[in-house]
Amino acid sequence: MTIKKERPIRRMLIILQNGEMRLIIFKLPKMGCTVQELLEQLGVQYSPESNIQCFINPGGYFDYIVTVDL
């Protein structure tokens, strides 16, 4: 999933398989980016077989909710 630009600041809640939750607040880059690219920049471990789901949460505190199942 590619994150589109609509406003410059985003809030993303990442929920890992072990129950750990991470909140990231970031500025969107000038070019689009993928969720996988963001996870790599944050050092979140995943493999090509990982199930990564991204849910758009319009109107909520979090713009995106991402789950990562290793």
All heavy atoms as TSV, in Angstrom:
chain	resi	resn	atom	element	x	y	z
A	1	MET	N	N	0.842	-1.179	0.000
A	1	MET	CA	C	0.000	0.000	0.000
A	1	MET	C	C	0.883	1.235	0.000
A	1	MET	O	O	1.797	1.348	0.802
A	1	MET	CB	C	-0.881	-0.024	1.245
A	1	MET	CG	C	-1.641	1.236	1.462
A	1	MET	SD	S	-2.627	1.141	2.959
A	1	MET	CE	C	-3.925	2.223	2.497
A	2	THR	N	N	0.610	2.155	-0.870
A	2	THR	CA	C	1.335	3.415	-0.918
A	2	THR	C	C	0.546	4.458	-0.145
A	2	THR	O	O	-0.662	4.566	-0.292
A	2	THR	CB	C	1.535	3.873	-2.370
A	2	THR	OG1	O	2.280	2.877	-3.056
A	2	THR	CG2	C	2.275	5.186	-2.434
A	3	ILE	N	N	1.253	5.216	0.693
A	3	ILE	CA	C	0.610	6.263	1.490
A	3	ILE	C	C	0.546	7.523	0.646
A	3	ILE	O	O	1.547	7.980	0.113
A	3	ILE	CB	C	1.396	6.506	2.789
A	3	ILE	CG1	C	1.356	5.227	3.631
A	3	ILE	CG2	C	0.826	7.679	3.552
A	3	ILE	CD1	C	2.196	5.289	4.865
A	4	LYS	N	N	-0.643	8.069	0.514
A	4	LYS	CA	C	-0.848	9.260	-0.302
A	4	LYS	C	C	-0.715	10.512	0.554
A	4	LYS	O	O	-0.974	10.494	1.741
A	4	LYS	CB	C	-2.230	9.218	-0.944
A	4	LYS	CG	C	-2.408	8.057	-1.898
A	4	LYS	CD	C	-3.779	8.083	-2.500
A	4	LYS	CE	C	-3.962	6.889	-3.418
A	4	LYS	NZ	N	-5.298	6.827	-3.957
A	5	LYS	N	N	-0.366	11.591	-0.100
A	5	LYS	CA	C	-0.232	12.867	0.599
A	5	LYS	C	C	-1.583	13.583	0.632
A	5	LYS	O	O	-2.182	13.807	-0.392
A	5	LYS	CB	C	0.769	13.757	-0.113
A	5	LYS	CG	C	2.150	13.231	-0.152
A	5	LYS	CD	C	3.018	14.291	-0.780
A	5	LYS	CE	C	4.233	13.680	-1.392
A	5	LYS	NZ	N	5.074	14.664	-2.016
A	6	GLU	N	N	-2.041	13.939	1.789
A	6	GLU	CA	C	-3.205	14.784	1.931
A	6	GLU	C	C	-2.926	15.889	2.936
A	6	GLU	O	O	-3.377	16.995	2.786
A	6	GLU	CB	C	-4.428	13.974	2.350
A	6	GLU	CG	C	-4.930	13.094	1.218
A	6	GLU	CD	C	-5.485	11.786	1.712
A	6	GLU	OE1	O	-5.666	11.616	2.917
A	6	GLU	OE2	O	-5.739	10.913	0.869
A	7	ARG	N	N	-2.171	15.569	3.971
A	7	ARG	CA	C	-1.704	16.568	4.916
A	7	ARG	C	C	-0.294	16.163	5.327
A	7	ARG	O	O	0.057	14.996	5.249
A	7	ARG	CB	C	-2.653	16.712	6.103
A	7	ARG	CG	C	-2.803	15.486	6.946
A	7	ARG	CD	C	-3.782	15.745	8.070
A	7	ARG	NE	N	-3.858	14.526	8.874
A	7	ARG	CZ	C	-4.556	14.396	9.948
A	7	ARG	NH1	N	-5.259	15.390	10.398
A	7	ARG	NH2	N	-4.570	13.277	10.615
A	8	PRO	N	N	0.514	17.118	5.771
A	8	PRO	CA	C	1.936	16.834	5.935
A	8	PRO	C	C	2.313	15.918	7.113
A	8	PRO	O	O	3.343	15.280	7.069
A	8	PRO	CB	C	2.558	18.209	6.112
A	8	PRO	CG	C	1.444	19.073	6.602
A	8	PRO	CD	C	0.196	18.497	6.006
A	9	ILE	N	N	1.496	15.833	8.150
A	9	ILE	CA	C	1.844	15.036	9.328
A	9	ILE	C	C	0.903	13.844	9.432
A	9	ILE	O	O	-0.310	13.969	9.252
A	9	ILE	CB	C	1.724	15.881	10.629
A	9	ILE	CG1	C	2.625	17.101	10.560
A	9	ILE	CG2	C	2.003	15.040	11.853
A	9	ILE	CD1	C	4.100	16.801	10.570
A	10	ARG	N	N	1.467	12.685	9.725
A	10	ARG	CA	C	0.687	11.449	9.878
A	10	ARG	C	C	0.979	10.801	11.213
A	10	ARG	O	O	2.090	10.899	11.735
A	10	ARG	CB	C	1.060	10.446	8.782
A	10	ARG	CG	C	0.641	10.847	7.411
A	10	ARG	CD	C	-0.854	10.606	7.269
A	10	ARG	NE	N	-1.269	10.826	5.920
A	10	ARG	CZ	C	-1.909	11.908	5.516
A	10	ARG	NH1	N	-2.186	12.857	6.355
A	10	ARG	NH2	N	-2.279	12.027	4.272
A	11	ARG	N	N	-0.015	10.122	11.741
A	11	ARG	CA	C	0.138	9.308	12.959
A	11	ARG	C	C	-0.183	7.867	12.583
A	11	ARG	O	O	-1.237	7.596	12.019
A	11	ARG	CB	C	-0.823	9.767	14.044
A	11	ARG	CG	C	-0.499	11.105	14.624
A	11	ARG	CD	C	-1.521	11.465	15.700
A	11	ARG	NE	N	-1.291	12.789	16.182
A	11	ARG	CZ	C	-1.836	13.894	15.690
A	11	ARG	NH1	N	-2.660	13.815	14.664
A	11	ARG	NH2	N	-1.570	15.072	16.191
A	12	MET	N	N	0.744	6.985	12.913
A	12	MET	CA	C	0.561	5.579	12.580
A	12	MET	C	C	0.780	4.746	13.840
A	12	MET	O	O	1.794	4.896	14.519
A	12	MET	CB	C	1.548	5.160	11.498
A	12	MET	CG	C	1.438	3.707	11.095
A	12	MET	SD	S	2.680	3.238	9.855
A	12	MET	CE	C	2.046	4.096	8.424
A	13	LEU	N	N	-0.179	3.895	14.135
A	13	LEU	CA	C	-0.045	2.940	15.232
A	13	LEU	C	C	0.360	1.611	14.615
A	13	LEU	O	O	-0.330	1.088	13.744
A	13	LEU	CB	C	-1.364	2.794	15.992
A	13	LEU	CG	C	-1.348	1.767	17.123
A	13	LEU	CD1	C	-0.376	2.183	18.218
A	13	LEU	CD2	C	-2.742	1.565	17.682
A	14	ILE	N	N	1.493	1.080	15.072
A	14	ILE	CA	C	1.977	-0.209	14.590
A	14	ILE	C	C	1.783	-1.227	15.705
A	14	ILE	O	O	2.246	-1.014	16.830
A	14	ILE	CB	C	3.462	-0.132	14.195
A	14	ILE	CG1	C	3.640	0.924	13.103
A	14	ILE	CG2	C	3.974	-1.497	13.748
A	14	ILE	CD1	C	5.080	1.238	12.804
A	15	ILE	N	N	1.089	-2.309	15.402
A	15	ILE	CA	C	0.844	-3.373	16.378
A	15	ILE	C	C	1.586	-4.614	15.892
A	15	ILE	O	O	1.299	-5.134	14.814
A	15	ILE	CB	C	-0.662	-3.661	16.516
A	15	ILE	CG1	C	-1.415	-2.377	16.882
A	15	ILE	CG2	C	-0.900	-4.758	17.560
A	15	ILE	CD1	C	-2.920	-2.489	16.813
A	16	LEU	N	N	2.550	-5.062	16.696
A	16	LEU	CA	C	3.349	-6.224	16.333
A	16	LEU	C	C	2.708	-7.497	16.861
A	16	LEU	O	O	1.869	-7.458	17.769
A	16	LEU	CB	C	4.768	-6.076	16.880
A	16	LEU	CG	C	5.509	-4.811	16.435
A	16	LEU	CD1	C	6.870	-4.727	17.101
A	16	LEU	CD2	C	5.638	-4.769	14.935
A	17	GLN	N	N	3.136	-8.616	16.330
A	17	GLN	CA	C	2.568	-9.912	16.686
A	17	GLN	C	C	2.690	-10.213	18.177
A	17	GLN	O	O	1.816	-10.823	18.769
A	17	GLN	CB	C	3.255	-11.010	15.875
A	17	GLN	CG	C	2.680	-12.390	16.083
A	17	GLN	CD	C	3.353	-13.409	15.179
A	17	GLN	OE1	O	4.420	-13.160	14.629
A	17	GLN	NE2	N	2.726	-14.550	15.015
A	18	ASN	N	N	3.771	-9.736	18.808
A	18	ASN	CA	C	3.983	-10.003	20.236
A	18	ASN	C	C	3.176	-9.071	21.136
A	18	ASN	O	O	3.311	-9.110	22.358
A	18	ASN	CB	C	5.471	-9.921	20.582
A	18	ASN	CG	C	6.036	-8.521	20.415
A	18	ASN	OD1	O	5.316	-7.575	20.098
A	18	ASN	ND2	N	7.338	-8.381	20.602
A	19	GLY	N	N	2.345	-8.218	20.546
A	19	GLY	CA	C	1.502	-7.310	21.317
A	19	GLY	C	C	2.111	-5.932	21.522
A	19	GLY	O	O	1.435	-5.021	21.995
A	20	GLU	N	N	3.376	-5.781	21.172
A	20	GLU	CA	C	4.028	-4.477	21.299
A	20	GLU	C	C	3.352	-3.485	20.357
A	20	GLU	O	O	2.995	-3.823	19.227
A	20	GLU	CB	C	5.509	-4.601	20.946
A	20	GLU	CG	C	6.249	-3.291	20.999
A	20	GLU	CD	C	7.700	-3.422	20.552
A	20	GLU	OE1	O	8.200	-4.552	20.407
A	20	GLU	OE2	O	8.318	-2.371	20.337
A	21	MET	N	N	3.173	-2.254	20.845
A	21	MET	CA	C	2.576	-1.198	20.030
A	21	MET	C	C	3.557	-0.046	19.935
A	21	MET	O	O	4.211	0.296	20.913
A	21	MET	CB	C	1.283	-0.697	20.657
A	21	MET	CG	C	0.185	-1.691	20.694
A	21	MET	SD	S	-1.286	-0.906	21.382
A	21	MET	CE	C	-2.372	-2.289	21.488
A	22	ARG	N	N	3.641	0.525	18.761
A	22	ARG	CA	C	4.502	1.690	18.544
A	22	ARG	C	C	3.688	2.768	17.852
A	22	ARG	O	O	3.003	2.509	16.867
A	22	ARG	CB	C	5.689	1.340	17.661
A	22	ARG	CG	C	6.621	0.331	18.262
A	22	ARG	CD	C	7.811	0.145	17.362
A	22	ARG	NE	N	8.612	-0.982	17.768
A	22	ARG	CZ	C	9.709	-1.356	17.154
A	22	ARG	NH1	N	10.128	-0.699	16.093
A	22	ARG	NH2	N	10.394	-2.396	17.583
A	23	LEU	N	N	3.796	3.965	18.365
A	23	LEU	CA	C	3.160	5.116	17.734
A	23	LEU	C	C	4.259	5.903	17.047
A	23	LEU	O	O	5.270	6.242	17.663
A	23	LEU	CB	C	2.466	5.995	18.767
A	23	LEU	CG	C	1.985	7.357	18.266
A	23	LEU	CD1	C	0.946	7.212	17.167
A	23	LEU	CD2	C	1.452	8.189	19.406
A	24	ILE	N	N	4.070	6.171	15.782
A	24	ILE	CA	C	5.016	7.034	15.087
A	24	ILE	C	C	4.266	8.228	14.513
A	24	ILE	O	O	3.137	8.109	14.052
A	24	ILE	CB	C	5.803	6.294	13.987
A	24	ILE	CG1	C	4.883	5.733	12.906
A	24	ILE	CG2	C	6.663	5.200	14.567
A	24	ILE	CD1	C	5.621	5.277	11.675
A	25	ILE	N	N	4.890	9.359	14.632
A	25	ILE	CA	C	4.361	10.597	14.056
A	25	ILE	C	C	5.437	11.066	13.091
A	25	ILE	O	O	6.596	11.202	13.467
A	25	ILE	CB	C	4.083	11.642	15.140
A	25	ILE	CG1	C	3.037	11.090	16.130
A	25	ILE	CG2	C	3.603	12.949	14.511
A	25	ILE	CD1	C	2.824	11.965	17.351
A	26	PHE	N	N	5.068	11.276	11.850
A	26	PHE	CA	C	6.071	11.592	10.846
A	26	PHE	C	C	5.522	12.536	9.794
A	26	PHE	O	O	4.316	12.630	9.599
A	26	PHE	CB	C	6.596	10.304	10.189
A	26	PHE	CG	C	5.522	9.499	9.496
A	26	PHE	CD1	C	5.343	9.614	8.129
A	26	PHE	CD2	C	4.714	8.627	10.204
A	26	PHE	CE1	C	4.353	8.875	7.487
A	26	PHE	CE2	C	3.737	7.885	9.573
A	26	PHE	CZ	C	3.547	8.009	8.206
A	27	LYS	N	N	6.438	13.232	9.146
A	27	LYS	CA	C	6.101	14.063	7.997
A	27	LYS	C	C	6.193	13.201	6.763
A	27	LYS	O	O	7.115	12.398	6.620
A	27	LYS	CB	C	7.100	15.202	7.857
A	27	LYS	CG	C	6.710	16.461	8.513
A	27	LYS	CD	C	7.694	17.540	8.118
A	27	LYS	CE	C	7.141	18.862	8.584
A	27	LYS	NZ	N	8.067	19.959	8.316
A	28	LEU	N	N	5.277	13.363	5.883
A	28	LEU	CA	C	5.326	12.618	4.630
A	28	LEU	C	C	6.482	13.125	3.778
A	28	LEU	O	O	6.718	14.326	3.695
A	28	LEU	CB	C	4.024	12.784	3.855
A	28	LEU	CG	C	2.813	12.073	4.421
A	28	LEU	CD1	C	1.595	12.394	3.571
A	28	LEU	CD2	C	3.033	10.581	4.468
A	29	PRO	N	N	7.190	12.208	3.162
A	29	PRO	CA	C	8.249	12.644	2.247
A	29	PRO	C	C	7.635	13.269	0.997
A	29	PRO	O	O	6.451	13.096	0.721
A	29	PRO	CB	C	8.983	11.336	1.920
A	29	PRO	CG	C	7.998	10.261	2.206
A	29	PRO	CD	C	7.075	10.771	3.264
A	30	LYS	N	N	8.449	13.972	0.245
A	30	LYS	CA	C	7.949	14.609	-0.978
A	30	LYS	C	C	7.446	13.578	-1.976
A	30	LYS	O	O	6.502	13.813	-2.698
A	30	LYS	CB	C	9.034	15.469	-1.612
A	30	LYS	CG	C	9.348	16.677	-0.787
A	30	LYS	CD	C	10.345	17.578	-1.457
A	30	LYS	CE	C	10.674	18.698	-0.497
A	30	LYS	NZ	N	10.757	19.967	-1.116
A	31	MET	N	N	8.082	12.427	-1.999
A	31	MET	CA	C	7.654	11.340	-2.874
A	31	MET	C	C	6.842	10.357	-2.027
A	31	MET	O	O	7.018	10.289	-0.817
A	31	MET	CB	C	8.873	10.618	-3.464
A	31	MET	CG	C	9.808	11.518	-4.249
A	31	MET	SD	S	9.065	12.251	-5.702
A	31	MET	CE	C	8.997	10.845	-6.761
A	32	GLY	N	N	5.984	9.589	-2.656
A	32	GLY	CA	C	5.215	8.585	-1.936
A	32	GLY	C	C	6.136	7.524	-1.340
A	32	GLY	O	O	7.297	7.393	-1.739
A	33	CYS	N	N	5.637	6.775	-0.394
A	33	CYS	CA	C	6.415	5.704	0.204
A	33	CYS	C	C	5.477	4.546	0.538
A	33	CYS	O	O	4.271	4.714	0.605
A	33	CYS	CB	C	7.145	6.173	1.451
A	33	CYS	SG	S	6.062	6.701	2.787
A	34	THR	N	N	6.067	3.380	0.744
A	34	THR	CA	C	5.266	2.220	1.114
A	34	THR	C	C	5.343	1.997	2.612
A	34	THR	O	O	6.255	2.500	3.291
A	34	THR	CB	C	5.765	0.944	0.395
A	34	THR	OG1	O	7.074	0.635	0.878
A	34	THR	CG2	C	5.775	1.114	-1.109
A	35	VAL	N	N	4.408	1.242	3.133
A	35	VAL	CA	C	4.417	0.896	4.555
A	35	VAL	C	C	5.686	0.114	4.872
A	35	VAL	O	O	6.332	0.341	5.900
A	35	VAL	CB	C	3.150	0.090	4.924
A	35	VAL	CG1	C	3.244	-0.451	6.335
A	35	VAL	CG2	C	1.916	0.953	4.770
A	36	GLN	N	N	6.083	-0.790	3.976
A	36	GLN	CA	C	7.300	-1.572	4.196
A	36	GLN	C	C	8.524	-0.668	4.314
A	36	GLN	O	O	9.389	-0.906	5.162
A	36	GLN	CB	C	7.487	-2.597	3.065
A	36	GLN	CG	C	6.513	-3.738	3.120
A	36	GLN	CD	C	5.183	-3.428	2.430
A	36	GLN	OE1	O	4.869	-2.300	2.079
A	36	GLN	NE2	N	4.369	-4.449	2.264
A	37	GLU	N	N	8.609	0.371	3.498
A	37	GLU	CA	C	9.739	1.305	3.588
A	37	GLU	C	C	9.758	2.015	4.938
A	37	GLU	O	O	10.818	2.197	5.536
A	37	GLU	CB	C	9.675	2.319	2.449
A	37	GLU	CG	C	9.980	1.714	1.091
A	37	GLU	CD	C	9.671	2.649	-0.065
A	37	GLU	OE1	O	8.826	3.560	0.069
A	37	GLU	OE2	O	10.286	2.448	-1.123
A	38	LEU	N	N	8.591	2.410	5.427
A	38	LEU	CA	C	8.526	3.044	6.748
A	38	LEU	C	C	8.954	2.072	7.844
A	38	LEU	O	O	9.705	2.439	8.748
A	38	LEU	CB	C	7.110	3.552	7.040
A	38	LEU	CG	C	6.667	4.785	6.277
A	38	LEU	CD1	C	5.192	5.048	6.516
A	38	LEU	CD2	C	7.491	5.993	6.693
A	39	LEU	N	N	8.484	0.825	7.770
A	39	LEU	CA	C	8.857	-0.172	8.775
A	39	LEU	C	C	10.368	-0.401	8.768
A	39	LEU	O	O	10.985	-0.507	9.835
A	39	LEU	CB	C	8.115	-1.487	8.524
A	39	LEU	CG	C	6.591	-1.451	8.718
A	39	LEU	CD1	C	5.981	-2.787	8.312
A	39	LEU	CD2	C	6.217	-1.071	10.133
A	40	GLU	N	N	10.967	-0.446	7.598
A	40	GLU	CA	C	12.419	-0.620	7.495
A	40	GLU	C	C	13.153	0.541	8.148
A	40	GLU	O	O	14.114	0.342	8.888
A	40	GLU	CB	C	12.841	-0.746	6.034
A	40	GLU	CG	C	12.472	-2.070	5.414
A	40	GLU	CD	C	12.737	-2.115	3.909
A	40	GLU	OE1	O	13.346	-1.158	3.365
A	40	GLU	OE2	O	12.335	-3.119	3.292
A	41	GLN	N	N	12.700	1.763	7.906
A	41	GLN	CA	C	13.339	2.940	8.501
A	41	GLN	C	C	13.237	2.923	10.014
A	41	GLN	O	O	14.100	3.451	10.710
A	41	GLN	CB	C	12.721	4.221	7.946
A	41	GLN	CG	C	13.081	4.481	6.506
A	41	GLN	CD	C	12.458	5.763	5.990
A	41	GLN	OE1	O	11.961	6.594	6.755
A	41	GLN	NE2	N	12.478	5.941	4.681
A	42	LEU	N	N	12.177	2.310	10.550
A	42	LEU	CA	C	11.972	2.247	12.000
A	42	LEU	C	C	12.655	1.035	12.632
A	42	LEU	O	O	12.627	0.877	13.847
A	42	LEU	CB	C	10.472	2.199	12.316
A	42	LEU	CG	C	9.700	3.450	11.936
A	42	LEU	CD1	C	8.214	3.189	11.997
A	42	LEU	CD2	C	10.092	4.592	12.849
A	43	GLY	N	N	13.213	0.173	11.802
A	43	GLY	CA	C	13.870	-1.010	12.338
A	43	GLY	C	C	12.913	-2.112	12.764
A	43	GLY	O	O	13.275	-2.984	13.550
A	44	VAL	N	N	11.692	-2.082	12.248
A	44	VAL	CA	C	10.720	-3.130	12.550
A	44	VAL	C	C	11.064	-4.360	11.717
A	44	VAL	O	O	11.159	-4.279	10.488
A	44	VAL	CB	C	9.276	-2.662	12.264
A	44	VAL	CG1	C	8.285	-3.799	12.430
A	44	VAL	CG2	C	8.902	-1.484	13.152
A	45	GLN	N	N	11.286	-5.487	12.388
A	45	GLN	CA	C	11.661	-6.715	11.710
A	45	GLN	C	C	10.437	-7.364	11.060
A	45	GLN	O	O	9.396	-7.493	11.696
A	45	GLN	CB	C	12.274	-7.696	12.708
A	45	GLN	CG	C	13.529	-7.189	13.369
A	45	GLN	CD	C	14.680	-7.085	12.396
A	45	GLN	OE1	O	14.883	-7.974	11.577
A	45	GLN	NE2	N	15.426	-6.002	12.469
A	46	TYR	N	N	10.596	-7.745	9.814
A	46	TYR	CA	C	9.579	-8.514	9.110
A	46	TYR	C	C	10.271	-9.267	7.990
A	46	TYR	O	O	11.420	-8.977	7.642
A	46	TYR	CB	C	8.443	-7.623	8.583
A	46	TYR	CG	C	8.833	-6.703	7.463
A	46	TYR	CD1	C	8.689	-7.094	6.143
A	46	TYR	CD2	C	9.345	-5.446	7.719
A	46	TYR	CE1	C	9.049	-6.256	5.101
A	46	TYR	CE2	C	9.716	-4.597	6.687
A	46	TYR	CZ	C	9.558	-5.010	5.390
A	46	TYR	OH	O	9.918	-4.177	4.367
A	47	SER	N	N	9.595	-10.250	7.453
A	47	SER	CA	C	10.171	-11.045	6.365
A	47	SER	C	C	9.238	-10.949	5.155
A	47	SER	O	O	8.110	-10.466	5.273
A	47	SER	CB	C	10.328	-12.500	6.805
A	47	SER	OG	O	9.057	-13.114	6.893
A	48	PRO	N	N	9.687	-11.454	4.009
A	48	PRO	CA	C	8.814	-11.435	2.839
A	48	PRO	C	C	7.516	-12.217	3.063
A	48	PRO	O	O	6.513	-11.949	2.413
A	48	PRO	CB	C	9.655	-12.090	1.740
A	48	PRO	CG	C	11.061	-11.877	2.164
A	48	PRO	CD	C	11.040	-11.912	3.675
A	49	GLU	N	N	7.530	-13.154	4.006
A	49	GLU	CA	C	6.331	-13.943	4.299
A	49	GLU	C	C	5.437	-13.288	5.359
A	49	GLU	O	O	4.358	-13.787	5.664
A	49	GLU	CB	C	6.718	-15.344	4.789
A	49	GLU	CG	C	7.400	-16.212	3.745
A	49	GLU	CD	C	8.891	-15.885	3.592
A	49	GLU	OE1	O	9.524	-15.477	4.581
A	49	GLU	OE2	O	9.397	-16.014	2.475
A	50	SER	N	N	5.891	-12.183	5.944
A	50	SER	CA	C	5.109	-11.509	6.987
A	50	SER	C	C	3.781	-11.019	6.422
A	50	SER	O	O	3.699	-10.588	5.275
A	50	SER	CB	C	5.878	-10.315	7.550
A	50	SER	OG	O	7.023	-10.721	8.234
A	51	ASN	N	N	2.773	-11.074	7.261
A	51	ASN	CA	C	1.460	-10.544	6.908
A	51	ASN	C	C	1.379	-9.122	7.469
A	51	ASN	O	O	1.273	-8.935	8.664
A	51	ASN	CB	C	0.356	-11.429	7.494
A	51	ASN	CG	C	-1.021	-10.964	7.089
A	51	ASN	OD1	O	-1.185	-10.182	6.160
A	51	ASN	ND2	N	-2.022	-11.440	7.796
A	52	ILE	N	N	1.468	-8.132	6.585
A	52	ILE	CA	C	1.412	-6.724	6.984
A	52	ILE	C	C	0.101	-6.163	6.470
A	52	ILE	O	O	-0.179	-6.203	5.276
A	52	ILE	CB	C	2.599	-5.939	6.403
A	52	ILE	CG1	C	3.917	-6.525	6.905
A	52	ILE	CG2	C	2.488	-4.460	6.766
A	52	ILE	CD1	C	5.140	-5.941	6.225
A	53	GLN	N	N	-0.699	-5.660	7.396
A	53	GLN	CA	C	-1.973	-5.067	7.013
A	53	GLN	C	C	-1.983	-3.607	7.434
A	53	GLN	O	O	-1.527	-3.270	8.523
A	53	GLN	CB	C	-3.127	-5.805	7.671
A	53	GLN	CG	C	-3.239	-7.248	7.234
A	53	GLN	CD	C	-4.434	-7.939	7.865
A	53	GLN	OE1	O	-5.298	-7.319	8.470
A	53	GLN	NE2	N	-4.487	-9.243	7.722
A	54	CYS	N	N	-2.520	-2.763	6.586
A	54	CYS	CA	C	-2.612	-1.331	6.874
A	54	CYS	C	C	-4.059	-0.902	6.716
A	54	CYS	O	O	-4.674	-1.128	5.678
A	54	CYS	CB	C	-1.718	-0.545	5.927
A	54	CYS	SG	S	-1.745	1.240	6.240
A	55	PHE	N	N	-4.589	-0.314	7.770
A	55	PHE	CA	C	-5.970	0.155	7.765
A	55	PHE	C	C	-5.974	1.672	7.843
A	55	PHE	O	O	-5.312	2.257	8.702
A	55	PHE	CB	C	-6.740	-0.407	8.973
A	55	PHE	CG	C	-6.702	-1.909	9.045
A	55	PHE	CD1	C	-5.750	-2.554	9.821
A	55	PHE	CD2	C	-7.599	-2.674	8.328
A	55	PHE	CE1	C	-5.708	-3.938	9.888
A	55	PHE	CE2	C	-7.569	-4.057	8.387
A	55	PHE	CZ	C	-6.615	-4.690	9.171
A	56	ILE	N	N	-6.687	2.289	6.946
A	56	ILE	CA	C	-6.863	3.739	6.990
A	56	ILE	C	C	-7.941	4.026	8.028
A	56	ILE	O	O	-8.975	3.367	8.073
A	56	ILE	CB	C	-7.245	4.283	5.609
A	56	ILE	CG1	C	-6.137	3.979	4.616
A	56	ILE	CG2	C	-7.522	5.779	5.665
A	56	ILE	CD1	C	-6.492	4.284	3.176
A	57	ASN	N	N	-7.685	5.007	8.874
A	57	ASN	CA	C	-8.575	5.324	9.980
A	57	ASN	C	C	-9.037	6.775	9.869
A	57	ASN	O	O	-8.609	7.634	10.637
A	57	ASN	CB	C	-7.815	5.083	11.302
A	57	ASN	CG	C	-8.706	5.184	12.507
A	57	ASN	OD1	O	-9.881	4.883	12.438
A	57	ASN	ND2	N	-8.140	5.619	13.617
A	58	PRO	N	N	-9.902	7.083	8.891
A	58	PRO	CA	C	-10.297	8.479	8.675
A	58	PRO	C	C	-11.028	9.064	9.876
A	58	PRO	O	O	-11.884	8.428	10.468
A	58	PRO	CB	C	-11.212	8.417	7.445
A	58	PRO	CG	C	-11.676	7.012	7.368
A	58	PRO	CD	C	-10.631	6.162	8.029
A	59	GLY	N	N	-10.627	10.260	10.245
A	59	GLY	CA	C	-11.289	10.957	11.341
A	59	GLY	C	C	-10.819	10.535	12.723
A	59	GLY	O	O	-11.192	11.147	13.715
A	60	GLY	N	N	-9.998	9.503	12.825
A	60	GLY	CA	C	-9.506	9.051	14.120
A	60	GLY	C	C	-8.204	9.737	14.495
A	60	GLY	O	O	-7.614	10.486	13.712
A	61	TYR	N	N	-7.740	9.493	15.716
A	61	TYR	CA	C	-6.475	10.067	16.169
A	61	TYR	C	C	-5.318	9.529	15.327
A	61	TYR	O	O	-4.390	10.255	14.994
A	61	TYR	CB	C	-6.241	9.756	17.647
A	61	TYR	CG	C	-4.952	10.327	18.178
A	61	TYR	CD1	C	-4.840	11.689	18.458
A	61	TYR	CD2	C	-3.842	9.523	18.352
A	61	TYR	CE1	C	-3.650	12.226	18.916
A	61	TYR	CE2	C	-2.647	10.046	18.812
A	61	TYR	CZ	C	-2.556	11.393	19.089
A	61	TYR	OH	O	-1.373	11.915	19.538
A	62	PHE	N	N	-5.374	8.238	14.988
A	62	PHE	CA	C	-4.355	7.617	14.147
A	62	PHE	C	C	-4.844	7.660	12.701
A	62	PHE	O	O	-5.979	7.318	12.414
A	62	PHE	CB	C	-4.121	6.155	14.542
A	62	PHE	CG	C	-3.793	5.971	15.990
A	62	PHE	CD1	C	-4.669	5.322	16.827
A	62	PHE	CD2	C	-2.609	6.461	16.512
A	62	PHE	CE1	C	-4.373	5.151	18.161
A	62	PHE	CE2	C	-2.304	6.295	17.853
A	62	PHE	CZ	C	-3.186	5.643	18.679
A	63	ASP	N	N	-3.964	8.073	11.806
A	63	ASP	CA	C	-4.317	8.075	10.387
A	63	ASP	C	C	-4.292	6.662	9.818
A	63	ASP	O	O	-5.080	6.331	8.950
A	63	ASP	CB	C	-3.350	8.964	9.602
A	63	ASP	CG	C	-3.437	10.410	10.061
A	63	ASP	OD1	O	-4.506	11.017	9.879
A	63	ASP	OD2	O	-2.441	10.911	10.622
A	64	TYR	N	N	-3.346	5.853	10.333
A	64	TYR	CA	C	-3.188	4.477	9.864
A	64	TYR	C	C	-2.963	3.561	11.060
A	64	TYR	O	O	-2.320	3.942	12.030
A	64	TYR	CB	C	-1.990	4.335	8.929
A	64	TYR	CG	C	-2.034	5.262	7.744
A	64	TYR	CD1	C	-1.304	6.446	7.736
A	64	TYR	CD2	C	-2.815	4.958	6.643
A	64	TYR	CE1	C	-1.376	7.305	6.654
A	64	TYR	CE2	C	-2.866	5.806	5.556
A	64	TYR	CZ	C	-2.151	6.979	5.567
A	64	TYR	OH	O	-2.216	7.840	4.499
A	65	ILE	N	N	-3.492	2.359	10.967
A	65	ILE	CA	C	-3.213	1.307	11.934
A	65	ILE	C	C	-2.605	0.171	11.133
A	65	ILE	O	O	-3.193	-0.308	10.162
A	65	ILE	CB	C	-4.481	0.866	12.668
A	65	ILE	CG1	C	-5.068	2.064	13.441
A	65	ILE	CG2	C	-4.180	-0.316	13.606
A	65	ILE	CD1	C	-6.406	1.812	14.078
A	66	VAL	N	N	-1.412	-0.238	11.548
A	66	VAL	CA	C	-0.667	-1.275	10.821
A	66	VAL	C	C	-0.463	-2.463	11.753
A	66	VAL	O	O	-0.055	-2.287	12.900
A	66	VAL	CB	C	0.692	-0.734	10.343
A	66	VAL	CG1	C	1.524	-1.834	9.690
A	66	VAL	CG2	C	0.504	0.425	9.386
A	67	THR	N	N	-0.760	-3.655	11.267
A	67	THR	CA	C	-0.469	-4.869	12.028
A	67	THR	C	C	0.598	-5.650	11.277
A	67	THR	O	O	0.594	-5.714	10.049
A	67	THR	CB	C	-1.708	-5.749	12.228
A	67	THR	OG1	O	-2.229	-6.133	10.957
A	67	THR	CG2	C	-2.789	-5.012	13.008
A	68	VAL	N	N	1.551	-6.190	12.049
A	68	VAL	CA	C	2.665	-6.964	11.464
A	68	VAL	C	C	2.695	-8.321	12.142
A	68	VAL	O	O	2.963	-8.422	13.336
A	68	VAL	CB	C	4.016	-6.250	11.649
A	68	VAL	CG1	C	5.141	-7.059	11.031
A	68	VAL	CG2	C	3.968	-4.840	11.064
A	69	ASP	N	N	2.370	-9.357	11.388
A	69	ASP	CA	C	2.456	-10.748	11.885
A	69	ASP	C	C	3.659	-11.384	11.227
A	69	ASP	O	O	3.716	-11.496	10.013
A	69	ASP	CB	C	1.192	-11.530	11.542
A	69	ASP	CG	C	-0.025	-11.015	12.294
A	69	ASP	OD1	O	0.141	-10.509	13.421
A	69	ASP	OD2	O	-1.133	-11.125	11.754
A	70	LEU	N	N	4.613	-11.793	12.063
A	70	LEU	CA	C	5.817	-12.432	11.531
A	70	LEU	C	C	5.467	-13.829	11.160
A	70	LEU	O	O	5.939	-14.524	10.428
A	70	LEU	CB	C	6.956	-12.390	12.562
A	70	LEU	CG	C	7.271	-10.995	13.082
A	70	LEU	CD1	C	8.294	-11.069	14.198
A	70	LEU	CD2	C	7.789	-10.116	11.955
